[in-house]
Amino acid sequence: MLDFVIRNAQLHGRNHTLDIGIKDGRFAEIEKQISDQGAAEYDADGYLVSPPFVDSHFHMDATLSLGLPRMNQSGTLLEGIQLWGELKPDLTAEAIKSRARALLEWSIARGTTAIRTHVDVTDPSLLAVDVLLEVRQEMKKWVDIQIVAFPQDGLLRTSGGKKLLLAALDKGVDVVGGIPHFERTMQDGRTATAWLCETAEKRGLKVDMHCDETDDPLSRHIEQLTYETNRLGMGGRVAASHLTSMHSMDNYYVSKLLPLMVESGIQAVCNPLINIHIQGRHDTYPKRRGLTRVPELIAAGVNVAFGHDCVMDPWYPMGSHDMLEVAHMGAHCLHMMGMGQLDDIYEMVTTRGARVMQLGGYGIEVGNSADCVILQARTVLDAIRLKPARLAVFRKGNVIARTPKVTSSLEYADQNKDICFEDWQERMPRAHDS
């Protein structure tokens, strides 16, 4: 007997529903109809069953700290960094952990079960590092968490920055991070990038660099990061996050850069919510919106994923850690609403994100870990359009979150009527109907 059977599941790209059988925490069968009964069963009723969502870029140490010590009035990256610097001396382990745990509960409810979080390693106490390592261990049954050693104030700009970053890695941090555009000079940024990549290569670790998160077209640390990735043979293990300066770069330069990125195997992470909020703050009109060149990167062959980046912290006052909200914003701001492009958008919060994090056993295939989300949507288009209820979230074959189906009851014109926004096609007349 199977442990669990999901009946009448709609998988993206399939023209009919399927049954999904789960045994010992893994997908055991995916067939048009499974004759065996499951010890437990769930009727998906033709709703979309998706791989769980992946957040490739987040800052869990700062999350839910909105208003501490005060609000970011300018909306700029630099004021956010200033506020975080003022808050750091007052941080406590209890506060960081309680906010992180609360955020992760939101994540699970939204169907996000893999997160790469950056943690500031410029605090001499490394308090946040210790806390997030604890959280990672405590929550590993429900969420895959990767931690990036992130020198928020700059590796070389921080007294003892190298020693602090190495200490964080020694504690068990997974990924080497950096912020070269925040070093004192362009040369310091290049020096920091080389040292960070060499450190990761020596330790067999991945790299995820905040790279060129500016509106300055001459901020070109992506070139150095691409070079180091190629030189050290680290393709697939290196991600460049943000890349907002590419929005403003000369097209000729980008035409040279893209093939180099493809050759190196570097990956990219765009953060639509925070980038559309922060970039272009120094412009009058026209205002640049600063998202990196996602369609061009994908067309060239670079793997691109989306991250949420922030939820209610010194940089971003909104959010509920819903990766479909990220996808929705990205589709609009990147002019990616063609049907093939919407597939790419959806992959950037699922499979492409899994590739950035190098998650093993991810995806709805026989033999993989039985992790999935049942959405109150029939198609990927409606998933992005509606940001619908996550009817059930599965982790290793167990339901870890449920949300009741959302309907609206109308009472007007002497009638009572229940409506569901995902079933619009069933109510619309066809062109041939009279």
Secondary structure in CASP SS format (residue, H / E / C, confidence):
PFRMAT SS
TARGET T0000
AUTHOR 0000-0000-0000
METHOD secondary structure of the structure
MODEL  1
M C 1.00
L E 1.00
D E 1.00
F E 1.00
V E 1.00
I E 1.00
R E 1.00
N E 1.00
A E 1.00
Q E 1.00
L C 1.00
H C 1.00
G C 1.00
R C 1.00
N C 1.00
H C 1.00
T C 1.00
L E 1.00
D E 1.00
I E 1.00
G E 1.00
I E 1.00
K E 1.00
D C 1.00
G C 1.00
R E 1.00
F E 1.00
A E 1.00
E E 1.00
I E 1.00
E E 1.00
K C 1.00
Q C 1.00
I C 1.00
S C 1.00
D C 1.00
Q C 1.00
G E 1.00
A E 1.00
A E 1.00
E E 1.00
Y E 1.00
D E 1.00
A C 1.00
D C 1.00
G C 1.00
Y C 1.00
L E 1.00
V E 1.00
S E 1.00
P C 1.00
P C 1.00
F E 1.00
V E 1.00
D E 1.00
S E 1.00
H E 1.00
F E 1.00
H C 1.00
M C 1.00
D C 1.00
A C 1.00
T C 1.00
L C 1.00
S C 1.00
L C 1.00
G C 1.00
L C 1.00
P C 1.00
R C 1.00
M C 1.00
N C 1.00
Q C 1.00
S C 1.00
G C 1.00
T C 1.00
L H 1.00
L H 1.00
E H 1.00
G H 1.00
I H 1.00
Q H 1.00
L H 1.00
W H 1.00
G H 1.00
E H 1.00
L H 1.00
K H 1.00
P H 1.00
D H 1.00
L C 1.00
T C 1.00
A H 1.00
E H 1.00
A H 1.00
I H 1.00
K H 1.00
S H 1.00
R H 1.00
A H 1.00
R H 1.00
A H 1.00
L H 1.00
L H 1.00
E H 1.00
W H 1.00
S H 1.00
I H 1.00
A H 1.00
R C 1.00
G C 1.00
T E 1.00
T E 1.00
A E 1.00
I E 1.00
R E 1.00
T E 1.00
H E 1.00
V E 1.00
D E 1.00
V C 1.00
T C 1.00
D C 1.00
P C 1.00
S C 1.00
L C 1.00
L H 1.00
A H 1.00
V H 1.00
D H 1.00
V H 1.00
L H 1.00
L H 1.00
E H 1.00
V H 1.00
R H 1.00
Q H 1.00
E H 1.00
M H 1.00
K C 1.00
K C 1.00
W C 1.00
V C 1.00
D E 1.00
I E 1.00
Q E 1.00
I E 1.00
V E 1.00
A E 1.00
F E 1.00
P C 1.00
Q C 1.00
D C 1.00
G C 1.00
L C 1.00
L C 1.00
R C 1.00
T C 1.00
S C 1.00
G C 1.00
G H 1.00
K H 1.00
K H 1.00
L H 1.00
L H 1.00
L H 1.00
A H 1.00
A H 1.00
L H 1.00
D H 1.00
K H 1.00
G C 1.00
V C 1.00
D C 1.00
V E 1.00
V E 1.00
G E 1.00
G E 1.00
I C 1.00
P H 1.00
H H 1.00
F H 1.00
E C 1.00
R C 1.00
T C 1.00
M H 1.00
Q H 1.00
D H 1.00
G H 1.00
R H 1.00
T H 1.00
A H 1.00
T H 1.00
A H 1.00
W H 1.00
L H 1.00
C H 1.00
E H 1.00
T H 1.00
A H 1.00
E H 1.00
K H 1.00
R H 1.00
G C 1.00
L C 1.00
K E 1.00
V E 1.00
D E 1.00
M E 1.00
H E 1.00
C E 1.00
D C 1.00
E C 1.00
T C 1.00
D C 1.00
D C 1.00
P C 1.00
L C 1.00
S C 1.00
R C 1.00
H H 1.00
I H 1.00
E H 1.00
Q H 1.00
L H 1.00
T H 1.00
Y H 1.00
E H 1.00
T H 1.00
N H 1.00
R H 1.00
L C 1.00
G C 1.00
M C 1.00
G C 1.00
G C 1.00
R C 1.00
V E 1.00
A E 1.00
A E 1.00
S E 1.00
H E 1.00
L C 1.00
T H 1.00
S H 1.00
M H 1.00
H H 1.00
S C 1.00
M C 1.00
D C 1.00
N H 1.00
Y H 1.00
Y H 1.00
V H 1.00
S H 1.00
K H 1.00
L H 1.00
L H 1.00
P H 1.00
L H 1.00
M H 1.00
V H 1.00
E H 1.00
S H 1.00
G C 1.00
I C 1.00
Q E 1.00
A E 1.00
V E 1.00
C E 1.00
N C 1.00
P H 1.00
L H 1.00
I H 1.00
N H 1.00
I H 1.00
H H 1.00
I H 1.00
Q C 1.00
G C 1.00
R C 1.00
H C 1.00
D C 1.00
T C 1.00
Y C 1.00
P C 1.00
K C 1.00
R C 1.00
R C 1.00
G C 1.00
L C 1.00
T C 1.00
R C 1.00
V H 1.00
P H 1.00
E H 1.00
L H 1.00
I H 1.00
A H 1.00
A H 1.00
G C 1.00
V C 1.00
N C 1.00
V E 1.00
A E 1.00
F E 1.00
G C 1.00
H C 1.00
D E 1.00
C C 1.00
V C 1.00
M C 1.00
D C 1.00
P C 1.00
W C 1.00
Y C 1.00
P C 1.00
M C 1.00
G C 1.00
S C 1.00
H C 1.00
D C 1.00
M H 1.00
L H 1.00
E H 1.00
V H 1.00
A H 1.00
H H 1.00
M H 1.00
G H 1.00
A H 1.00
H H 1.00
C H 1.00
L C 1.00
H C 1.00
M C 1.00
M C 1.00
G C 1.00
M H 1.00
G H 1.00
Q H 1.00
L H 1.00
D H 1.00
D H 1.00
I H 1.00
Y H 1.00
E H 1.00
M C 1.00
V C 1.00
T C 1.00
T H 1.00
R H 1.00
G H 1.00
A H 1.00
R H 1.00
V H 1.00
M H 1.00
Q C 1.00
L C 1.00
G C 1.00
G C 1.00
Y C 1.00
G C 1.00
I C 1.00
E C 1.00
V C 1.00
G C 1.00
N C 1.00
S E 1.00
A C 1.00
D C 1.00
C E 1.00
V E 1.00
I E 1.00
L E 1.00
Q C 1.00
A C 1.00
R C 1.00
T C 1.00
V H 1.00
L H 1.00
D H 1.00
A H 1.00
I H 1.00
R H 1.00
L H 1.00
K C 1.00
P C 1.00
A C 1.00
R E 1.00
L E 1.00
A E 1.00
V E 1.00
F E 1.00
R E 1.00
K C 1.00
G C 1.00
N E 1.00
V E 1.00
I E 1.00
A E 1.00
R E 1.00
T C 1.00
P C 1.00
K C 1.00
V C 1.00
T C 1.00
S E 1.00
S E 1.00
L E 1.00
E E 1.00
Y E 1.00
A C 1.00
D C 1.00
Q E 1.00
N E 1.00
K E 1.00
D E 1.00
I E 1.00
C C 1.00
F H 1.00
E H 1.00
D H 1.00
W H 1.00
Q H 1.00
E H 1.00
R H 1.00
M C 1.00
P C 1.00
R C 1.00
A C 1.00
H C 1.00
D C 1.00
S C 1.00
END
